[in-house]
Amino acid sequence: MRWSVGLETEAGRALSRQEVVELADAVAPYDGIATGIGTSRYGAQLVVHAGSREEAIEKATRHFTEAAARAGLPDGPIVRAEALSEDEGEDWAG
């Protein structure tokens, strides 16, 4: 099943447009979009295949963490993680 997973990390400082563009490029293989320009948090919405909500969040977190590292973003705690399956209705973002 496909899941749309939203994650957000506390960066501890304001992020530049270029940094978030780098993150967007890094999450693109997962049908991802990135957020956080000018804020102290950055995030992404990724699409993953998983058998459960917990597996989807775990898989997306791994991809997100790797993408943030490739983008050179500061490591920080994940402060939001949400997952919605494609079966859960019209709010699904896949």
Steps between C-alpha positions, in 0.01 A plus 500: 500500500617854431527750783549875500725582795564850632809564712637817657832564675615782729807658340584752772546782250327658203544312175582656167311446178798315354513256793135407458544470122783254569268303726228504233747355249603231751141388574383516136562125441229433762246730330603738776448868560693711750412791727676738734633805314565776754392293801687305768336173393530305180275224384394277217205300379612165352316209340611152609372144462441327834273249668411716801503859626795424729702345215416796275622752758815296565581469129424865424705614801799306369464655151441847647804482730723387212360775273558768765859384542556508120355852496742606777223600741560517874417183691217553745215318667198398295212692655215376278429172323165423340396232252188462290434198279357532153193311630427766763327742271524807291755675725768259378783689333652236271 
